Amino acid sequence: MAESMKGLKRSHRCTEVSRADIGREVTVMGWVQKSRNKGSIIFVDLRDRSGLLQIIFEEGKISDEYFEKAAKLKSEFVIAVVGNVEERAGGVNKNMATGDIEIRARQLRVLSESLTPPFPVEEGIKTKEELRLKYRYLDLRRPDLQKNIILRSRIAVLIRQFLADEGFLEIETPILQKSTPEGARDYLVPSRVHPGKFYALPQSPQLFKQLLMVSGFDRYFQLAKCFRDEDLRADRQPEFTQVDMELSFVDVDEVLDVNERLLAKLFKEILDVDVPLPIQRMTWQEAMDRYGSDKPDTRFGMELCNVTDIVKNCGFGVFANAVKDGGSVRGINAKGQGHMPRKKIDALTAFVKDYGAKGLAYIAIGDDGTVKSSFAKFMTEDEMQSLIRKMDGENGDLLLFAADKNKVVYDSLGALRVELANQMGLLDKSQYNFLWVTEFPLLEWSEEEGRYTAMHHPFTMPMEEDWQYIDSDPGRVRAKAYDIVLNGTELGGGSVRIHQDDIQEKMFEVLGFTKEQAYDRFGFLMNAFKYGVPPHAGLAYGLDRLVMLMTKQDSIRDVIAFPKVKDASCLMTNAPDIVDDIQLQELGIAVVEEEKV
């Protein structure tokens, strides 16, 4: 039966007890990690969020009542122990922070008993993730997961302190807001008092933080909850946390400067890693040409090489036709992989097909210089040698090529170089390569919608020298936009915002909005801009992604206390779930079962 804490007060967390406390009485509380009954003496490892501490219950040196209770202790029982700190008698345990001391118990209270857990509460378990997420409250007791959550808290505190010291004000923006669909799908919330109308959960605080600049708050930040109804993957969740900020009277350099110093502070304080400043900058076009990605991993080479000029008139139709159709031919050199078996090359070919590529051409150069190729019979000897020279091919190398529209070539080779680097063991998680990617295209053509869409959002400032092309060649216009990238992961992004009425109205026009549609969706912002708006810019980080990389995890689920799974459901609470009919009636909503054909 569970006992009361009455009269007891915890004096220390487990690892707060040290050699300096030898001879003193302490009161500790936590969970039983392990109990070992040796007959006349019982050893218990007590666990709390700080770590482990050994407790000894010795027959004859503690009352029979307490010894009998100690004999019945099992894993995950919650206990309180009063005892004296002693030097550990059985030798130092170097695997424990408190391995040189132990507590000789004088009192024991069992505050709560526990069923046998469905999996061991310990580091490095191989239990299926689905089971761990179903019992997340037990999973969160594991020391490795607790370290992640505690480190996340430290990062959040440091961010708040740094930005406050830089003159930022923390201001909360609404969670229930107007739906302005231009990007990912909104999560909608029906209104009871306004039947047939809906709020949207924020995909970001974008419009409100711009309004705060109009309001004169100058520098704003928020650790903001955001929501996007989109397909999930390892580094995405339907609800996530942004480190969101906006600054007035600044241009690109000032935003990048304050964020570089923030990142340097975090990595030094948390990981003792020095981030060289200034962080390297690379234009979007250079990133695509060199790495096939706007979030390139620069920890390794294997850069893309454009061989279009060499093969545009060759006898290999796949290459020649791609160039003829306005595309390109590019390749990557997987150094030392010339011995790769055909079966593995075929697997890489299947891999790039997921990115739109029709196939993968290759040249394998043996250690003795012999050449095997999937397309050699269509090429002259001079063409093959020119191609190998252009690719810096040497004995033992594997040259891989994609030929298609530029987007397909970039996407497929960009993903392939990362896949190969992973297979070749080139991804060092202890290395942190930061990169600013700048000068993104302002617009991108949507085949699905048959119109230009904003690559970032409709409030992004174009580069002044490109604005002249907005009517004649909209795709040529670059944006004052920037992303911060770490080891091939986009940590966050931002831009200088449009603050001039005429440019904002033209942007909406180019995006296919009528004046009425623009005012219907964004009228409150456009009206506010008529009352004196300062030049402003901002940026938002994904806090979850940042913590994931700093803790060297492969998924943000391991740095979020209660994450969702890939179908956006919670295995622990069974959310989303059906609701009572009366709730639906109050909202004027009917759930109609879809007829099966």
N, C-alpha and C positions, 0 to 999 in steps of 0.2 A: 504494500500500500504506500502511495506517495505521502511524503512528509512535508511539513511546512518549513519555510526558511526563518520563521520567527526567532529573533534573537541572534541571527547570524548575518554577517556582512562580509562580502568578499573583500579580501585585503589585496590580492594580487591576481593577475592572469597567470597562466601556467608558466610562461617563459619570462615573466617579470621577476620570478624568484631566482636568486643567484647565490653564489658563494658568500656574498656580503651579508646574506640573511641567515647564515649558519648559526644555530642556537636560538633563533627567534621562532615565535609561534606565528603561523600564517593560516589564513582561511582561503581555500581555493575551491572552485566549482567548475563543473564541466561534464563531459561525456566520457564514459568508460570506453577507451579504445580497445583495450585487451586486459584480461585478468588471468593470472597464472597462480594456481593454488598448489603450493609445495607442502601442504600438510600443516605445519605449525606457523608457516608464514605465507602471506598472500601478497603478490605483487600486482599492482594495478597501474596501467598507463592511462593517465587522465589527459583529455584533449579539450582544448578550447580554441578559439580562432588564432591564438598566438602560437600554439604548438603543443608539445607533449611534456608531461612531468610525471616521474615515477613516484607512486605512493606505496608504502609498505604497511601492512597490518600484521603484527606479530602477536601470536597467542601468548597470553600471560603478561603482555605489556600494553594491552588494551582490554577493555571490559568484554566479557563473554558476549554481551548483547551486540556490541559493534562488530566483534569478530565473526559472529554468526551471520550478521547482515553482509559483511564483506565476502563471506564464502558463497553467497547467492548472487553476487554481482555478475552481470552479463554485458556484452557489448551494447553500447548506446544507452545504457542506464544513465540518468542524470543524477549526479551526486554532489554533495558538499562535504568537504573534509577539513577538519581542524587538526593541525599537527605541527611538529617541530621540524625545522630544516636541518638536515644532517649531510655530512660528506658521504657520497655514495660508497657503500662498503664493498660492493662487488666489482670495483674497477670502473673507469670512465667509459661511458658509451659515447663515442665520437659522432655518432649519427643523430644525436639529440642535442639541441641547444642547451638543455639542462642536464646533460649527461654526466656531470660531475657531482650532482646533488640528488637528494631524494627527500620525501616528506615522511616522517614517522607519524602515522595517524594516531590521534587521541579520541577523535569523535568522527562519526559517519552518519550522514543523513541521506537516504535515498529520496530524492526530490521527484523522480519520475522513473517508471520502468519502461521497457521497450520490447516490442516484438522483435524477432530475429529479422534483420534487414534483408531485402531481396538481393542485395549485393554488398560486398565488403566496402566499408567507408574508409578508403585508403587511397593513396596516390597510385597513379599508373594502372588502374584496373582496366580490363579488356571487356567490360560489360557493354552490351549493345546500347547505343545512344538512346534508342527508343525507350528502353527500360529505365535508363538514368533520368530521362526527361519526364517520364511518368511519375517518378519519385524524386522530383527535382529538389525538394526540401532536404532529402538525404544526400543527394548528389552534391549539393552546396556545402555539406559538411566536410567534403574531402579537402585536405590541405591544399592541393594544387589548384583547385577551383577557387577556394577561398583567397589564395594569394592573388589570383587574377582580379577578383572583385575588390579586394582591398587596394590593389595597385590602381584600379580604375578610379576609386575614390580619391586616392592621393593625386592622380593626374587632374581630376576635376577641381580639387582644391587649389592646386598650383595654377591652373588656367585662370580661375576666378581671381586669384591674388595678383597674377601678372597683369591681367587686363585692367583690374582696378587701379593698379599702380601706374598704368599707362593712360589713365584718365577715362576709361570706359565705364559706362553705367549699365548695371544689369537691370533690364526691363523685360517684364513678361508680356507676351502678345497672346491674342485669343486662340483657344483651341477650336471653338465653334466659330466657323467663319464662312464666307461666301465661296461657292464653288466657282473656280475660274479655270475650266479644263483647257490646259495647254501644256501637255507633258504626260506624266503617268496618270493612271486612273485615281480618282479621289475615293476615299471612304466617305460615304454619305450618312448623315444622321437625320432621321425624320423629325419634324417639329410637331409637337402635340397642339400647341396654341396657334400655329399657322398651318392648318391642314393642307396637304399637298405640296408643302415646301420643305426644303432640306438645307441643313448646314453641311459643310464639308470639313473634315479634319485636315489640318494644314499639311501640305507636302513640304512646305518650308515657311518661315515667317516673312518671306520676301517683300510682299507689299506693305506689311505693317512696319518693317524696319526702314523701308524707304520713307514712309509717312513720319516715322520718328525723326528722320533727318529734316523733313519739312518742318517738323515741330521744334527744331533747334536744339535737339539733344546732343548733336555733335559726334559723339562716340557711344555706340550701343553694343552690348553683347548679351547673349542668352545661351544657356545649355537647354536647347529647345527640343521637345518631343515632336517628331514629324511622322507622317503616315503616308504610305504609298501602296496602292492596291496593284501590285505587280508580281510577276513570277519571281520566286526566290532562288538564291544560290548561296554558296558558302559565306559570302560577305554581304548578304542582304537580309533584311527582316521587314515585315509589314510595318512595324513601328521601330523607330530608331532615334538616336540622340545626335543632334547637330551642335557643334560649337559654332554659333552664329554671330556674326559681327557686321557692323556697318560704320563707315567713317565719312564725315563731311570735309569739304575743302581739301581733298587729296586726289592724287592720280595714282597710276599703277605702282610706281616705285615706293610710295609711302605705305601702301597696303602690304606689299611684299616684305618691306623692311620690318614692320612690327611683327609679322607672322614668322619671319625667319628667326627673330630673337625669341619669340615664344617657343618655337620648336627646339631651338638650342637650349633654352632653359629647361624644358621638359626632359629632354634626352640626357642632359647633364645631371639633373637632380634625381631622376628615376633610375637611369641605367649607367650613369657615369660615362656616357658616350659624348665625345666632342663632335658637334656638327659644324663642319667648316662653313664659314660665312664669307661672302655672300653665296647662297645656293645657286648652282648652275642654272642658267636659263636656256631654253631651246624653243624655237618656234614650232608651231603645230606641223607645218610643212616639213621641216627638218626631221622632226620625230617620226612622221609617217614614212619619209623617204629612207631613213636609216634603220628604223625599228619596226615599221609596219603597224605602229600603235601610237595612240595619243596619250598612253600611260606606260611608256617604255621602262622595262627593267634594265638598268644600266650596270648591273653588277657583273655582266659578262658581255663579250663582243657578239660574234655571229650576226653582224649587221647585214641588212639587205643590200644587194648590189644590183643596180639597174643595168641589164644587158640588152635592152631594147634595140639600141643602135646596131649591135653586132648581129642580131638574129632577125632583123625586120625583113630581110630579103632572102632568108635561108630556105632550104627545101623542106623543113619540118613545118607542116601546115599549122599545127597547134600554136607554134610561136608566131609565124608570119601572119596568120589570120587574126590573132589577138591584137597585134600591132595595127593591122589594117582596120580593125573595128574601133580603133581609138584607145585601146588598152595598152598594157605594157607587159614585159617579161622581166622578172626579177628572180634572184636566187640568194641562197644562204650557203655558207661553207661550214659544214660540221667537221671541224678539224679532228683528224685521227679516227674518223668513223668510216673510212673506206672499206673496211672489212665487214660492215653491217650486212647480215644475211637478207636475202630478197624478201623473206617472210616479214621481217621487221620493217623494211621499206614499204611493203604493201600495207602494213598497219599504219604507217605514217600517211600514206596516200588516203586511206579511209579517214584518218583524223582530219585532214585538211578539207575533206568533202563536207564536213559539218560546218565549215566556214564559207561554203559556196563554191569552192574550187572544184573543177571537173576532174582533176587528177594532179599528179606530181611527177615531173620528169627528173631524171637523176643521171649523174656521172660519178661512178665510183673509181677512184684512183688507187691501185694496189700499192703495197709497200715497195714493189719493184718497178712501179711506173706504168704497169699495164692498166688499160682503161676499159671499163665496162659501162655501157650506157643504154638507157631505154630508147634513145632516139639517134644514136650515132649513124645508123644506116641512111638517115635523111640529110646528113651534114657532110660537107667536105672536110678533109683533114685540117685544112687551114682554119675553117670556121670553128672546129672543135678546139683546136689549140688556142685560138683567139679567145674563145669562151673560157677556157681553163685559166688563161693568163689574167683575164679580166676579173675572175673570181679568186685570184691568188691561190689557185689550186696547187697543192704539193702532193708528193707521194703519201698515201694513207688517208687522203681527205675524201669526204663525200659531199658532192655539190647537188643541191636540190633546187628545183625551179618551179615557179608557178606562172601561168600565162592567162590573162583574163582582163576584165575591167580593173582599173586601178584599185577600187574599193575591195574587190574580191582578192586581188593579189596581196594588198596590205593586210587584210584580215587573216588570210590563211597563213601567210609566211610569218606575220607577227605572232600568231598563236603557236606556229610550229617551232619557232626559235626558242620559245619558253618551254615547250614540251621537250625538245631535245636537251635543253639546259638542265631540266629536271632529271631526265634519264641519264645524263652524263655527270650528274653530281656537281653542277656549277653554281647552284643556288645556296649561298652561304647566309644563313639566317642571322648570323652575328654581324653581318655587314649591312650598313644602312646608307643607301644611295638616294639622296633627295634630288628632285629635279622640278623646276618650274617649267611647265609647258605654256607658251604664250601665243598670242595672235591667232586664235582659233578662227575658222570661218564664222562670219556672223550668221549665215543661213545655210541650211542643207535642203536638198530637194527630196520631197517625200513622194515616191512612186505611188504609194497607197492612197495618199490624199490629193495627188496631182497639183501640189503647190509647194512653195518654199515654207519651211518651218524654222523656228529659231533654234540654233544649235544649243544655246544655253537657255535663255528665256527672252521674251519680247522687250525687256527693259535694258538690254545690254548695249552699251555705247559702241558704235562703229569707230574704226580708226579714221581720223579726220581726212587723211590723204586718200582714202578709198571711197568716201561717201559719194564722190562724183559718179561712181559706177552703179549706184543703187538701182537705176532704171535700166541701163543698157546691159549690165552684166552682174546681177545681184550676187551670184556665187563667188565673185571675185572679191567681195568686200570682207575685210578682216575685222574682227572684233577686239575691243580692249578687254579681252577675257583671259583668265589664267587659271590653271589647275596646279595643285601641288601633288606631286607623285612620289611615292616611296616604294622602292623595290618592285615596280610594276603594278602597284595598286594606287588608284586615285584616292588620296586622302580627303581632298576637298577641292572646291573650285569657287570662283567668283569673277567679278567684273567691275569695271567702271560703269555706272548707270547713266542712262539718258536723262538729262534734266531740262532739255529744251522741248517745248511743245511741238514745234514743227517737225523735229526729227522723230519724236515719239509717234505722232500721227502718221508720218510716212512709213514707219516700221509696221504699224498695224495694217496700213494699206498693202504693203508688200507681202504681208502674211495672209492676205486674203480677207481681212475684216472690213466690213463696211463701217462707216463712222458710227452708225447706230449700234452695230454689234460690239464695237470697241467700247463705246460708252456703257452699254448694257453690262459688260463684264468688268470693265476697269474704270468706270466713270468716276468713282470716288477718288481714285488716285489721280486721274487726269484733271479733275476739278481742283484737287489740292495743289497741283503743280501750277495753277494760275495765281497762287498767292505767294510767290517767292520761294523757289527751291534751290538749295545750294548744290553745287557739284558734289557728288558722293560716289562711294564705291564700297564694296564689301566682299566678304568671303565666308564660306561655311565649311567646317570639317565634319566628317563622320567620326564622332568620338569612338564608336564601337570599332571601326576599322583601325583607328589609331592605336587603341589599346590592344587589339588583336596582334598587330605587328610588333608592338613593344613587348608583349608577353610571348612572342614567337608561336602563337597559336595558328591553326589552319582554318578556323571558323570563328565568326563573331559570336556564335552560340556559346562559346567557352568563356566569353567575357561579359555576357549579359545574364543577370540573375535568373530571369524567367523568360527564355526565348520561345519563339514559335518554331515549328518544323516547316518543311518545304511547302506544304499545302496551306500555310498560314494558320494552322490550328495549334492549340495548346494541349499536349497529351496529358498534362496534370489536371487541368480543370475542365477539359472537354469543350473549351470554347473554340469556335462559335457553336451555339446550341439553339434549339428551338425556344421560343418564349410563349408565355400564356396568351391565349386568344384575346383576353380582355386588354392586354397591352397593345396588341395589334389593332384592336377596335378603337382604342383611344387615339391611335396615330392615324387612323383611317387607311390602314394597310391590310390587304388580303394576300395571303400566300396561296398561289394557285399551283397545284401539282401539274407538271408538264405531261401532256399526253404522249404515251409511247406509241411510236409508229410501227 
